[in-house]
Amino acid sequence: MGRILTSELSESEKKQSYAEIQFIRAFLYFDLVQQFGRIPLVTEGSLDVRTDFKRASVEDVYKQIITDLRACVDNLSPTASEKGRATSYAAAHLLAKVYLTRGSAVRDARGQQPTDMDSTLYYSEKVIKEGKDYSLVPDFADLWDIDNMGNSEVIFAVQFTNNSIFNDGGNTFHLYWLPVYDDEPGMQRDIFYGRPYKRFRPSEKTLFQLFDRKNDSRFYKSFRWVFLSNNAKTIPTWKELKDDSETYISRLTLPRTRWPGSEVRTGRYRRLLYHREDGIGRAKSGYEETACRQEACLLSL
């Protein structure tokens, strides 16, 4: 980093380039300290082989991250010359997150200060009020559209490439969140539903604590709730068992469920389901088809 300041770049280029490297250093150290706690803290470059790295305290690592990012807020340009370059707003956004993370520690010694929450608010509002290019998308579900990666909510995005020198296959993380669906009756793997690699899953906090499910639609717009049958050859036949004009669904007709909260209790159902080739149930006796669609989806998980 020090060589930037002694290079032949113009003063404005030196200022911008040095701040960009500071941002990346802070970005990476913030990730490392959250994962590993006490880690070596290196702020001076060296061309010599070193084997004597000592672990710094978590408090010192956070201090360095905050020092770097505060300098970035002051020295980075508010706009990027090309995608993937940090801006002063990207630094302010990350700095707010750093203050929030440090200040919210309950038992960990992160060097938290009484002013951390005030600093979190200050730098958050800087992005919200001054960053004219940033705004919430009208529909939260649009954030998960693969064709909507450059939207107005993106403040800083890591860039990927197919160049084998760098990322080779590019970013494939989006493939690893999908559940196994192609081994269920009436289903087969296709492009629309994606590759069922099942390597990642949301945390318990995300699933059960993060969202107010009554008043916050973001939870429901973050997951796929319906898989319509796409393999007519393996669609199961549902057996109707009638009793006193009500419908029973036997336990044998209920496949296993895969997600917490999706268990279906056997017993009386006041709606009569008919299975069609497209996997959509149709309701009778005054129930809306949308409700029946949900029930049919639940039964086919």
C-alpha positions as CSV (number, residue, x, y, z in Angstrom):
1,M,0.0,0.0,0.0
2,G,2.8,2.4,0.8
3,R,4.1,2.2,-2.7
4,I,1.0,3.8,-4.0
5,L,1.9,7.0,-2.2
6,T,5.4,7.0,-3.8
7,S,4.2,6.1,-7.3
8,E,3.9,8.3,-10.4
9,L,0.2,8.6,-10.1
10,S,-1.4,12.0,-9.7
11,E,-2.3,13.1,-6.2
12,S,-6.0,12.5,-6.8
13,E,-5.3,9.0,-8.2
14,K,-3.0,8.2,-5.2
15,K,-5.8,9.3,-2.8
16,Q,-8.4,7.2,-4.6
17,S,-6.3,4.1,-5.1
18,Y,-5.0,4.1,-1.5
19,A,-8.5,4.4,-0.1
20,E,-9.7,1.6,-2.3
21,I,-7.0,-0.7,-0.9
22,Q,-7.9,0.4,2.6
23,F,-11.5,-0.5,1.9
24,I,-10.6,-4.0,0.8
25,R,-8.3,-4.5,3.8
26,A,-11.1,-3.4,6.2
27,F,-13.7,-5.6,4.3
28,L,-11.5,-8.7,4.6
29,Y,-10.4,-8.1,8.2
30,F,-14.1,-7.6,9.2
31,D,-14.9,-11.0,7.7
32,L,-11.9,-12.7,9.3
33,V,-12.4,-11.3,12.8
34,Q,-16.0,-12.4,12.8
35,Q,-15.0,-15.9,11.8
36,F,-11.9,-16.4,13.9
37,G,-11.6,-13.8,16.6
38,R,-8.0,-13.0,17.4
39,I,-6.0,-13.0,14.2
40,P,-2.6,-11.5,13.0
41,L,-3.0,-7.8,12.2
42,V,-0.6,-6.8,9.4
43,T,-0.6,-3.2,8.2
44,E,2.8,-2.9,6.7
45,G,3.9,-4.6,3.5
46,S,7.0,-6.8,3.3
47,L,8.8,-8.8,0.6
48,D,10.6,-11.0,3.2
49,V,9.4,-14.4,4.3
50,R,7.7,-14.1,7.7
51,T,6.8,-16.9,10.2
52,D,6.5,-14.9,13.3
53,F,2.9,-13.6,13.0
54,K,1.3,-12.9,16.4
55,R,-2.4,-12.7,17.0
56,A,-3.8,-9.3,17.8
57,S,-6.7,-8.8,20.1
58,V,-10.2,-8.6,18.7
59,E,-10.4,-5.0,20.0
60,D,-7.3,-4.0,18.0
61,V,-8.6,-5.5,14.8
62,Y,-11.9,-3.6,15.1
63,K,-9.9,-0.4,15.8
64,Q,-8.0,-0.9,12.6
65,I,-11.1,-1.7,10.6
66,I,-12.8,1.5,11.8
67,T,-9.7,3.6,11.2
68,D,-9.5,2.4,7.6
69,L,-13.1,2.8,6.9
70,R,-13.4,6.3,8.3
71,A,-10.5,7.3,6.0
72,C,-12.3,5.7,3.1
73,V,-15.5,7.7,3.8
74,D,-13.5,10.9,3.6
75,N,-11.3,10.0,0.6
76,L,-13.2,7.7,-1.7
77,S,-15.3,9.1,-4.6
78,P,-19.1,9.0,-4.1
79,T,-19.4,7.3,-7.4
80,A,-17.5,4.4,-9.0
81,S,-15.8,4.6,-12.3
82,E,-16.6,1.0,-13.0
83,K,-18.5,-1.8,-11.2
84,G,-16.7,-3.4,-8.3
85,R,-14.9,-0.3,-7.1
86,A,-15.6,1.0,-3.6
87,T,-17.3,4.4,-3.1
88,S,-17.6,6.6,0.0
89,Y,-21.1,5.3,0.4
90,A,-19.9,1.7,0.3
91,A,-17.4,2.6,3.0
92,A,-20.1,4.3,5.1
93,H,-22.4,1.3,4.8
94,L,-19.7,-1.1,5.8
95,L,-18.6,1.2,8.7
96,A,-22.2,1.3,10.0
97,K,-22.3,-2.5,10.0
98,V,-18.9,-2.7,11.8
99,Y,-20.1,-0.3,14.5
100,L,-23.3,-2.3,14.9
101,T,-21.4,-5.6,15.1
102,R,-18.9,-4.3,17.6
103,G,-21.4,-2.4,19.7
104,S,-24.0,-5.3,19.9
105,A,-21.6,-7.7,21.6
106,V,-23.0,-9.0,24.9
107,R,-20.3,-11.2,26.2
108,D,-17.5,-10.8,23.7
109,A,-14.8,-8.2,24.3
110,R,-14.7,-6.4,21.0
111,G,-13.7,-3.0,22.3
112,Q,-17.3,-1.8,22.1
113,Q,-17.9,1.9,23.0
114,P,-21.1,3.6,24.3
115,T,-21.2,5.7,21.1
116,D,-21.2,2.6,18.7
117,M,-25.0,2.7,18.2
118,D,-24.9,6.5,17.5
119,S,-22.2,5.9,14.9
120,T,-24.2,3.1,13.4
121,L,-27.1,5.5,12.9
122,Y,-24.9,8.3,11.6
123,Y,-23.3,6.4,8.9
124,S,-26.5,4.5,7.9
125,E,-28.3,7.8,7.5
126,K,-25.4,9.2,5.4
127,V,-26.1,6.5,2.9
128,I,-29.8,6.8,3.0
129,K,-30.1,10.6,2.9
130,E,-27.1,11.4,0.7
131,G,-26.8,8.4,-1.6
132,K,-29.2,9.5,-4.3
133,D,-28.5,6.4,-6.4
134,Y,-29.8,4.0,-3.7
135,S,-33.3,3.2,-3.0
136,L,-35.4,0.1,-2.0
137,V,-36.8,-1.8,-4.9
138,P,-40.7,-1.7,-5.1
139,D,-41.0,-5.5,-4.6
140,F,-38.7,-7.3,-2.3
141,A,-39.0,-10.5,-4.3
142,D,-37.3,-8.8,-7.2
143,L,-34.0,-9.0,-5.3
144,W,-33.8,-12.7,-6.0
145,D,-34.3,-12.4,-9.7
146,I,-31.1,-13.6,-11.4
147,D,-31.6,-10.9,-14.0
148,N,-31.8,-8.1,-11.5
149,M,-28.3,-8.0,-10.1
150,G,-27.6,-4.4,-10.8
151,N,-30.6,-2.9,-8.9
152,S,-30.9,0.3,-6.8
153,E,-30.3,-1.6,-3.5
154,V,-26.8,-2.6,-4.5
155,I,-24.2,-0.4,-2.7
156,F,-21.1,-2.6,-3.3
157,A,-21.0,-6.0,-5.0
158,V,-18.1,-8.4,-5.4
159,Q,-17.4,-9.0,-9.1
160,F,-16.9,-12.5,-10.5
161,T,-15.5,-13.6,-13.8
162,N,-15.0,-16.9,-15.8
163,N,-11.4,-16.1,-16.2
164,S,-9.5,-19.1,-14.8
165,I,-6.8,-16.9,-13.4
166,F,-9.3,-15.4,-11.0
167,N,-12.7,-17.1,-10.3
168,D,-12.6,-19.7,-13.0
169,G,-16.3,-20.9,-12.9
170,G,-17.5,-17.6,-11.4
171,N,-19.9,-17.3,-8.5
172,T,-21.9,-20.5,-8.1
173,F,-23.2,-20.0,-4.5
174,H,-26.7,-19.3,-5.8
175,L,-26.9,-23.0,-6.9
176,Y,-26.3,-24.4,-3.4
177,W,-29.4,-23.1,-1.6
178,L,-32.0,-25.2,-3.5
179,P,-33.7,-28.2,-1.8
180,V,-34.0,-31.7,-3.3
181,Y,-37.3,-31.7,-5.2
182,D,-36.6,-34.0,-8.1
183,D,-37.0,-37.2,-6.1
184,E,-40.6,-36.4,-5.2
185,P,-43.6,-37.8,-7.1
186,G,-44.5,-35.7,-10.1
187,M,-41.2,-33.8,-10.1
188,Q,-38.1,-33.9,-12.2
189,R,-35.1,-31.6,-12.4
190,D,-35.4,-28.8,-14.8
191,I,-33.9,-25.4,-15.6
192,F,-36.7,-23.3,-14.1
193,Y,-36.5,-24.9,-10.6
194,G,-32.7,-25.1,-10.7
195,R,-30.1,-27.6,-9.6
196,P,-31.0,-29.3,-6.2
197,Y,-27.5,-29.2,-4.7
198,K,-28.8,-28.7,-1.1
199,R,-25.4,-27.6,0.3
200,F,-26.5,-24.4,2.2
201,R,-29.5,-23.6,4.3
202,P,-30.7,-20.5,6.2
203,S,-29.8,-20.2,9.8
204,E,-32.2,-21.0,12.6
205,K,-32.4,-17.3,13.4
206,T,-33.3,-16.4,9.8
207,L,-36.0,-19.1,9.6
208,F,-37.7,-18.6,13.0
209,Q,-36.7,-15.3,14.6
210,L,-35.6,-12.6,12.1
211,F,-39.0,-11.8,10.4
212,D,-42.3,-10.8,11.8
213,R,-44.4,-13.2,9.7
214,K,-47.6,-11.4,10.4
215,N,-46.5,-7.9,9.3
216,D,-43.4,-8.5,7.2
217,S,-43.7,-10.0,3.8
218,R,-40.0,-10.3,3.2
219,F,-40.0,-13.8,4.8
220,Y,-42.5,-15.1,2.3
221,K,-40.8,-13.4,-0.6
222,S,-37.4,-15.0,0.2
223,F,-38.4,-18.6,-0.4
224,R,-40.1,-20.7,-3.1
225,W,-43.3,-22.0,-1.6
226,V,-44.8,-23.9,-4.6
227,F,-43.3,-26.6,-6.8
228,L,-45.8,-27.5,-9.5
229,S,-45.5,-30.9,-10.9
230,N,-43.4,-31.0,-14.1
231,N,-43.3,-34.8,-14.7
232,A,-46.7,-36.1,-15.6
233,K,-45.5,-39.7,-15.7
234,T,-44.9,-39.9,-12.0
235,I,-47.7,-37.8,-10.6
236,P,-49.3,-39.9,-7.8
237,T,-53.0,-40.8,-7.7
238,W,-54.8,-39.5,-4.7
239,K,-57.5,-41.7,-3.1
240,E,-60.7,-40.0,-2.0
241,L,-62.2,-41.4,1.2
242,K,-65.6,-39.8,1.9
243,D,-67.5,-39.8,5.1
244,D,-70.6,-37.7,5.8
245,S,-69.9,-35.3,2.9
246,E,-66.4,-34.6,4.3
247,T,-63.1,-35.8,2.9
248,Y,-60.5,-37.9,4.6
249,I,-56.9,-38.1,3.4
250,S,-55.2,-41.3,4.6
251,R,-51.8,-41.2,6.1
252,L,-50.5,-43.4,3.4
253,T,-51.1,-40.7,0.8
254,L,-49.0,-38.1,2.6
255,P,-45.4,-38.1,1.5
256,R,-42.7,-37.0,4.0
257,T,-42.2,-33.3,4.5
258,R,-38.9,-31.5,4.3
259,W,-39.2,-28.2,6.2
260,P,-40.0,-27.3,9.8
261,G,-43.6,-26.2,10.1
262,S,-44.8,-28.0,6.9
263,E,-46.1,-31.1,8.7
264,V,-49.6,-32.1,7.5
265,R,-51.8,-33.7,10.1
266,T,-54.0,-36.5,8.9
267,G,-57.7,-36.3,9.6
268,R,-60.7,-34.4,8.3
269,Y,-60.3,-31.9,5.5
270,R,-63.3,-29.9,4.5
271,R,-62.0,-29.3,1.0
272,L,-62.0,-31.9,-1.7
273,L,-58.8,-32.1,-3.7
274,Y,-58.5,-33.3,-7.3
275,H,-55.0,-33.9,-8.7
276,R,-54.5,-32.6,-12.2
277,E,-51.5,-33.2,-14.4
278,D,-50.1,-29.7,-13.7
279,G,-50.1,-30.5,-10.0
280,I,-52.7,-28.0,-8.9
281,G,-55.5,-29.0,-6.7
282,R,-59.0,-27.6,-7.3
283,A,-61.3,-27.0,-4.4
284,K,-65.0,-27.5,-3.8
285,S,-67.5,-26.6,-1.1
286,G,-66.8,-22.8,-1.1
287,Y,-63.0,-22.9,-0.6
288,E,-60.9,-20.7,-2.8
289,E,-58.6,-22.3,-5.3
290,T,-55.6,-20.4,-3.9
291,A,-56.1,-22.0,-0.5
292,C,-56.3,-25.4,-2.3
293,R,-53.2,-24.7,-4.3
294,Q,-51.3,-24.2,-1.0
295,E,-52.7,-27.4,0.4
296,A,-51.8,-29.3,-2.8
297,C,-48.3,-27.9,-2.7
298,L,-48.0,-28.9,1.0
299,L,-49.0,-32.4,0.2
300,S,-46.5,-32.7,-2.6
301,L,-43.4,-31.6,-0.7
